[in-house]
Amino acid sequence: MGTSGDRFRKILCRAIDGKRLSVEEALALYEAPLPLLGEAAKARTQKLHPSPFRTYHVDRNINYTNICVSGCRFCAFWRKPNSPDAFVIDWDTLRQKIEETIALGGDQILLQGGLHPDLPLEWYEDLLRQIKRTFPGINIHGFSPPEIHHLSKISGLSVRDVLQRLRAAGLGTLPGGGAEILVDRVRESVSPHKVSAAGWLEVMQTWHHLGGRSSATMMFGHVETRQERIEHLAKIRALQDETGGFIAFIPWTFQPGNTALANLPRVGTAEYLRTLAIARLFLDNFVNIQASWVTQGLAVAQVALHFGANDLGSVMIEENVVAATGVRFRTTEAEIRQAIRDAGFVPRRRNVYYQLIDAPEAIPPA
């Protein structure tokens, strides 16, 4: 690893072998030379994913409402109930979006929205039932922990009861949105009206104990410190130890445009790749980590496949929340497949559980 990386050699070699790193060791890796971090993260990924395949998904983000009482400072998408461009999706629009998704080969919708003050739990149940009656083969990856916590508050029911009712109505898997940074100092600064770190973890823990699966996320590069990023990773690692319910980890960088935090500088590519690599080495109980082409673009996402990511996420037929900040990277399935090839791997389409669902291409000779 070279002289400049000698003091990190022991940490990185242990991490490559899947040995558990401490919070202090992970934080120290922020000072390691970036190429060495990438080399170690790639080696760890190769041990977990020795095949030449790297994966992606075809689904669509559908926001059922932009009305939200949370008012997070990092969000450019939310609107007040009386805003002229506030909306709650109607069935005809939703049906058309799902039909288009299926026509493009999609098998899932990511259904999320703002914390609407007036929509009762029964509205969500009816929506889920109608989707599953009309599109029985579609997976509904829906309602992040802040939404579940909000529904618990407005319904007067426990988180467990809310999750059980939504699951009975057709909810398939739970997205990891709304995590941001799971440290209350940060949350009180950027999202003071949203569920606490403990509350986010409680929703996920409850869902996992009910037999559900979910993703975990981290939005970084705003008011948090590097140490708080590692604290976030430690909390989801501990929950994964307990439940094993997380399918994948998805980190992405805060996009400040059009938000109340627009004065903050955008995190650069090097810091994104460094944090991604550290996550791969620290999260020893996570098999899958996604690259974020939505915030970084496809070129950086290709590099991310050599810095710990094994997946390029979704084609994302529709995406509105990041787009509201002015960042509008777009791609197609053909472009994602070519990007994986150009990065030196064989593209494979998967479902939410990372099961391969397409026929493999011919593997080029070494």
DRENRODREN-336759 format. One line per 3 residues: their letters; for each residue x, y negated, z negated of C-alpha. Coordinates in nm, 3 decimals, padded with zeros to 5 digits. Example, Ala and Ser with C-alpha at 12.3 -4.5 7.8 and 13.67 -1.06 7.14 Angstrom:
BEGIN
as = 01.230,00.450,-00.780 ~ 01.367,00.106,-00.714
***
This chain:
BEGIN
mgt = 00.000,00.000,00.000 ~ 00.303,-00.228,00.001 ~ 00.479,-00.435,-00.264
sgd = 00.208,-00.701,-00.285 ~ -00.045,-00.434,-00.373 ~ 00.165,-00.229,-00.616
rfr = -00.018,-00.352,-00.925 ~ -00.351,-00.249,-00.768 ~ -00.233,00.091,-00.642
kil = -00.347,00.291,-00.945 ~ -00.691,00.131,-00.952 ~ -00.748,00.177,-00.580
cra = -00.626,00.539,-00.572 ~ -00.857,00.628,-00.858 ~ -01.149,00.458,-00.687
idg = -01.084,00.639,-00.358 ~ -01.111,00.967,-00.550 ~ -01.444,00.862,-00.695
krl = -01.313,00.795,-01.045 ~ -01.509,00.537,-01.240 ~ -01.370,00.184,-01.255
sve = -01.423,-00.045,-01.551 ~ -01.571,-00.393,-01.522 ~ -01.224,-00.533,-01.590
eal = -01.066,-00.326,-01.312 ~ -01.336,-00.428,-01.063 ~ -01.288,-00.793,-01.150
aly = -00.911,-00.756,-01.107 ~ -00.968,-00.629,-00.752 ~ -01.085,-00.977,-00.653
eap = -00.713,-01.065,-00.662 ~ -00.604,-00.768,-00.450 ~ -00.489,-00.832,-00.091
lpl = -00.795,-00.810,00.131 ~ -00.648,-00.554,00.378 ~ -00.570,-00.320,00.087
lge = -00.925,-00.349,-00.043 ~ -01.061,-00.273,00.301 ~ -00.828,00.025,00.339
aak = -00.938,00.169,00.003 ~ -01.309,00.105,00.063 ~ -01.286,00.268,00.406
art = -01.109,00.570,00.258 ~ -01.380,00.605,-00.008 ~ -01.651,00.577,00.255
qkl = -01.484,00.843,00.467 ~ -01.489,01.081,00.170 ~ -01.861,01.022,00.123
hps = -01.941,01.017,00.497 ~ -01.680,01.232,00.674 ~ -01.886,01.266,00.993
pfr = -01.826,01.018,01.278 ~ -02.182,00.888,01.240 ~ -02.281,00.546,01.116
tyh = -02.649,00.473,01.082 ~ -02.922,00.216,01.129 ~ -03.300,00.196,01.091
vdr = -03.587,00.062,01.298 ~ -03.847,-00.122,01.092 ~ -04.008,-00.461,01.055
nin = -04.023,-00.714,00.773 ~ -04.382,-00.830,00.729 ~ -04.454,-01.111,00.486
ytn = -04.818,-01.093,00.376 ~ -04.810,-01.442,00.224 ~ -04.571,-01.733,00.178
icv = -04.773,-01.876,-00.111 ~ -04.563,-01.846,-00.424 ~ -04.568,-01.987,-00.776
sgc = -04.206,-01.894,-00.847 ~ -04.045,-02.185,-00.664 ~ -03.698,-02.032,-00.652
rfc = -03.431,-02.289,-00.568 ~ -03.261,-02.056,-00.320 ~ -03.573,-01.991,-00.110
afw = -03.676,-02.189,00.198 ~ -03.975,-01.968,00.277 ~ -04.219,-02.027,-00.009
rkp = -04.511,-02.272,00.003 ~ -04.756,-02.416,-00.250 ~ -05.117,-02.292,-00.221
nsp = -05.235,-02.624,-00.074 ~ -04.952,-02.653,00.179 ~ -05.072,-02.695,00.540
daf = -04.859,-02.402,00.655 ~ -04.944,-02.169,00.368 ~ -05.090,-01.835,00.478
vid = -05.222,-01.498,00.374 ~ -05.199,-01.245,00.654 ~ -05.522,-01.123,00.814
wdt = -05.581,-00.761,00.911 ~ -05.580,-00.817,01.287 ~ -05.237,-00.982,01.271
lrq = -05.100,-00.713,01.043 ~ -05.236,-00.433,01.260 ~ -05.082,-00.587,01.573
kie = -04.743,-00.617,01.401 ~ -04.749,-00.252,01.294 ~ -04.858,-00.138,01.640
eti = -04.565,-00.328,01.792 ~ -04.329,-00.172,01.538 ~ -04.441,00.179,01.624
alg = -04.415,00.104,01.997 ~ -04.051,00.006,01.941 ~ -03.975,00.330,01.759
gdq = -04.020,00.201,01.406 ~ -04.140,00.427,01.126 ~ -04.161,00.175,00.842
ill = -04.270,-00.172,00.742 ~ -04.104,-00.376,00.469 ~ -04.406,-00.545,00.312
qgg = -04.322,-00.837,00.083 ~ -04.463,-01.175,-00.003 ~ -04.465,-01.460,-00.248
lhp = -04.606,-01.445,-00.599 ~ -04.960,-01.546,-00.505 ~ -05.154,-01.683,-00.804
dlp = -05.498,-01.562,-00.695 ~ -05.470,-01.229,-00.510 ~ -05.585,-00.952,-00.748
lew = -05.432,-00.606,-00.770 ~ -05.735,-00.469,-00.585 ~ -05.642,-00.678,-00.278
yed = -05.305,-00.504,-00.261 ~ -05.462,-00.162,-00.309 ~ -05.715,-00.225,-00.033
llr = -05.438,-00.344,00.199 ~ -05.230,-00.033,00.138 ~ -05.526,00.200,00.192
qik = -05.620,00.028,00.517 ~ -05.264,00.054,00.648 ~ -05.238,00.424,00.563
rtf = -05.581,00.504,00.708 ~ -05.489,00.335,01.035 ~ -05.120,00.431,01.049
pgi = -05.076,00.747,00.840 ~ -04.721,00.806,00.966 ~ -04.581,00.467,00.866
nih = -04.381,00.433,00.545 ~ -04.469,00.127,00.339 ~ -04.149,-00.001,00.179
gfs = -04.321,-00.264,-00.024 ~ -04.343,-00.505,-00.316 ~ -04.016,-00.593,-00.486
ppe = -03.986,-00.591,-00.867 ~ -04.083,-00.960,-00.905 ~ -04.408,-00.886,-00.719
ihh = -04.475,-00.581,-00.936 ~ -04.404,-00.780,-01.252 ~ -04.633,-01.058,-01.127
lsk = -04.913,-00.811,-01.057 ~ -04.870,-00.668,-01.405 ~ -04.913,-01.015,-01.554
isg = -05.220,-01.118,-01.354 ~ -05.393,-00.780,-01.391 ~ -05.317,-00.732,-01.760
lsv = -05.190,-00.381,-01.684 ~ -04.855,-00.226,-01.763 ~ -04.586,-00.207,-01.497
rdv = -04.632,00.169,-01.498 ~ -05.007,00.142,-01.436 ~ -04.956,-00.106,-01.152
lqr = -04.699,00.118,-00.985 ~ -04.916,00.426,-01.023 ~ -05.214,00.250,-00.867
lra = -05.011,00.113,-00.575 ~ -04.855,00.453,-00.515 ~ -05.197,00.619,-00.513
agl = -05.310,00.360,-00.256 ~ -05.018,00.438,-00.021 ~ -04.699,00.267,-00.138
gtl = -04.403,00.477,-00.024 ~ -04.077,00.324,-00.146 ~ -03.976,00.011,-00.335
pgg = -03.739,-00.253,-00.191 ~ -03.473,-00.403,-00.412 ~ -03.556,-00.766,-00.338
gae = -03.568,-01.032,-00.606 ~ -03.257,-00.902,-00.781 ~ -03.037,-01.195,-00.676
ilv = -02.788,-01.168,-00.966 ~ -02.906,-00.961,-01.262 ~ -02.772,-01.205,-01.522
drv = -03.019,-01.430,-01.698 ~ -02.788,-01.733,-01.702 ~ -02.796,-01.726,-01.323
res = -03.165,-01.650,-01.301 ~ -03.257,-01.936,-01.532 ~ -03.068,-02.168,-01.300
vsp = -03.195,-02.052,-00.959 ~ -03.525,-01.875,-01.034 ~ -03.647,-01.971,-01.383
hkv = -04.007,-01.861,-01.319 ~ -03.918,-01.517,-01.186 ~ -03.883,-01.189,-01.373
saa = -03.578,-01.155,-01.599 ~ -03.288,-00.921,-01.528 ~ -03.426,-00.674,-01.782
gwl = -03.769,-00.698,-01.623 ~ -03.632,-00.623,-01.277 ~ -03.449,-00.320,-01.411
evm = -03.761,-00.205,-01.600 ~ -03.966,-00.202,-01.280 ~ -03.703,00.008,-01.105
qtw = -03.656,00.239,-01.401 ~ -04.032,00.297,-01.426 ~ -04.066,00.360,-01.054
hhl = -03.781,00.609,-01.059 ~ -03.926,00.792,-01.359 ~ -04.251,00.822,-01.163
ggr = -04.052,01.001,-00.894 ~ -04.021,00.701,-00.660 ~ -03.713,00.597,-00.466
ssa = -03.590,00.245,-00.397 ~ -03.303,00.029,-00.277 ~ -03.088,-00.205,-00.485
tmm = -02.971,-00.545,-00.365 ~ -02.749,-00.836,-00.460 ~ -02.766,-01.188,-00.320
fgh = -02.441,-01.361,-00.408 ~ -02.254,-01.680,-00.331 ~ -02.459,-01.944,-00.513
vet = -02.416,-02.036,-00.882 ~ -02.285,-01.703,-01.012 ~ -01.927,-01.622,-01.106
rqe = -01.737,-01.323,-00.976 ~ -01.762,-01.172,-01.324 ~ -02.141,-01.203,-01.308
rie = -02.140,-01.019,-00.975 ~ -01.960,-00.731,-01.142 ~ -02.205,-00.745,-01.434
hla = -02.485,-00.708,-01.180 ~ -02.315,-00.407,-01.024 ~ -02.259,-00.253,-01.368
kir = -02.630,-00.278,-01.450 ~ -02.747,-00.105,-01.134 ~ -02.472,00.157,-01.171
alq = -02.594,00.232,-01.525 ~ -02.954,00.267,-01.408 ~ -02.843,00.492,-01.124
det = -02.664,00.710,-01.382 ~ -02.993,00.743,-01.568 ~ -03.239,00.794,-01.283
ggf = -03.060,00.860,-00.953 ~ -03.347,00.677,-00.787 ~ -03.155,00.426,-00.574
iaf = -03.112,00.530,-00.211 ~ -02.881,00.248,-00.107 ~ -02.716,-00.076,-00.212
ipw = -02.753,-00.385,00.007 ~ -02.544,-00.695,-00.070 ~ -02.581,-01.018,00.124
tfq = -02.472,-01.379,00.093 ~ -02.690,-01.673,-00.004 ~ -02.784,-01.897,00.289
pgn = -02.823,-02.255,00.158 ~ -02.994,-02.422,00.455 ~ -03.331,-02.589,00.381
tal = -03.321,-02.484,00.016 ~ -03.293,-02.681,-00.308 ~ -02.932,-02.556,-00.322
anl = -02.841,-02.689,00.023 ~ -02.542,-02.873,-00.124 ~ -02.364,-02.544,-00.196
prv = -02.107,-02.424,00.057 ~ -02.181,-02.105,00.249 ~ -01.974,-01.804,00.140
gta = -01.717,-01.712,00.401 ~ -01.652,-01.381,00.573 ~ -01.351,-01.290,00.359
eyl = -01.544,-01.327,00.033 ~ -01.832,-01.124,00.176 ~ -01.600,-00.840,00.282
rtl = -01.411,-00.852,-00.048 ~ -01.731,-00.821,-00.252 ~ -01.862,-00.546,-00.024
aia = -01.542,-00.344,-00.064 ~ -01.541,-00.386,-00.442 ~ -01.904,-00.272,-00.454
rlf = -01.815,00.044,-00.261 ~ -01.533,00.124,-00.502 ~ -01.723,00.033,-00.821
ldn = -02.059,00.193,-00.737 ~ -01.931,00.549,-00.753 ~ -02.286,00.689,-00.781
fvn = -02.422,00.519,-00.468 ~ -02.385,00.711,-00.142 ~ -02.514,00.445,00.098
iqa = -02.415,00.079,00.135 ~ -02.553,-00.147,00.407 ~ -02.378,-00.421,00.600
swv = -02.577,-00.742,00.636 ~ -02.575,-00.843,01.002 ~ -02.879,-01.062,00.925
tqg = -02.662,-01.306,00.728 ~ -02.319,-01.229,00.876 ~ -02.386,-01.148,01.241
lav = -02.305,-00.826,01.425 ~ -01.934,-00.895,01.467 ~ -01.875,-00.919,01.090
aqv = -02.109,-00.623,01.034 ~ -01.881,-00.416,01.257 ~ -01.585,-00.509,01.035
alh = -01.798,-00.423,00.731 ~ -01.813,-00.063,00.857 ~ -01.440,-00.057,00.778
fga = -01.486,-00.229,00.438 ~ -01.721,00.013,00.266 ~ -02.049,00.002,00.456
ndl = -02.180,00.316,00.624 ~ -02.498,00.165,00.764 ~ -02.599,-00.143,00.965
gsv = -02.942,-00.172,00.807 ~ -03.248,-00.234,01.015 ~ -03.299,-00.362,01.367
mie = -03.545,-00.582,01.177 ~ -03.799,-00.651,01.450 ~ -03.918,-00.946,01.243
env = -03.747,-01.143,00.966 ~ -03.869,-01.473,00.824 ~ -03.709,-01.543,00.487
vaa = -03.345,-01.576,00.596 ~ -03.460,-01.738,00.920 ~ -03.626,-02.013,00.715
tgv = -03.276,-02.123,00.608 ~ -03.177,-02.179,00.970 ~ -02.970,-01.859,01.002
rfr = -03.119,-01.672,01.296 ~ -02.907,-01.376,01.392 ~ -03.113,-01.140,01.607
tte = -03.038,-00.806,01.766 ~ -03.191,-00.507,01.942 ~ -03.158,-00.135,01.889
aei = -02.935,-00.110,02.196 ~ -02.706,-00.385,02.061 ~ -02.681,-00.221,01.719
rqa = -02.593,00.113,01.875 ~ -02.327,-00.050,02.090 ~ -02.188,-00.237,01.789
ird = -02.147,00.092,01.602 ~ -01.973,00.246,01.904 ~ -01.743,-00.054,01.940
agf = -01.649,-00.018,01.574 ~ -01.531,00.335,01.648 ~ -01.828,00.540,01.528
vpr = -02.125,00.729,01.671 ~ -02.464,00.558,01.616 ~ -02.748,00.754,01.457
rrn = -03.101,00.641,01.373 ~ -03.227,00.728,01.026 ~ -03.532,00.691,00.806
vyy = -03.554,00.516,00.468 ~ -03.408,00.825,00.295 ~ -03.104,00.822,00.527
qli = -03.219,01.139,00.699 ~ -03.105,01.139,01.063 ~ -03.406,01.136,01.295
dap = -03.254,01.116,01.644 ~ -03.055,01.349,01.865 ~ -02.681,01.280,01.840
eai = -02.487,01.135,02.128 ~ -02.186,01.319,02.261 ~ -01.892,01.254,02.030
ppa = -01.600,01.104,02.224 ~ -01.271,01.293,02.208 ~ -01.025,01.179,01.945
***
